[in-house]
């Protein structure tokens, strides 16, 4: 009999992809939604992607900011994939309003999982918790690295994920009991979406194509296909060797903004008409960053090493990314066109 897996945040870009792959593999899946009114949206998405039977999928209403239902939901679960994050439609003035819910959310999941006898929790962390403080591109960034929470230019979102992951490891060490734990630290997550729900990482492509970006920063990106991130979650859940480990989810190598522009002009010329032609000198970004919060984040992107290793996931879990950087960008653009996000 296949094991039961709880996936938090079933409507999300990554959550939906994980549910699809788990069902394809024959697992019994439970998922949490902030409101059960979203249930049909998830079912329609899965139907559109080849799932015909829903006997092994059940839905529960739960909110990361409240204790209600979590204990009941986790009873009888073998694994929990903690994918959902607290949602903010605007970033509050006080960053603690973002930090606190992120930390409390994962601790709530871990507490209830431990009490329900869950075997392992896999947390969706991100690269913001790993590699934003390595500024030396000759040094490879690995899972041993941690971002400094006081890093200049670190966004409130990235900082909240960092502090939440640190709090989670601390909980496991001090109060985890027999509960096993692993994290997936994904770089910018792109690729084909199962629905119109995409990740925040798509914003950079959106701005490139809609004309709102007048010049491009001279920087490179590490990106990963959402299908590969989902696959890595499931491998980290099922493989005994993943216990107590962090795994960077990244495609091989990096891709520069200049390369992205050349690729889009060559392969998707119809939608590349508003792409900026000018490259913003690094010095201009650094000077402007003194006065602009958004440019502070870009200035950090310019400094940080893009020499990122995905070797650990390959070696320990036998993971191989299915998509390279160019394929990921083109699939992302096609997804945005398909769902009318760009025209």
Order of alpha helices (4+ residues) and beta strands (2+ residues): beta-alpha-beta-alpha-beta-alpha-beta-alpha-beta-alpha-beta-beta-alpha-beta-beta-beta-alpha-beta-beta-alpha-beta-alpha-alpha-alpha-alpha
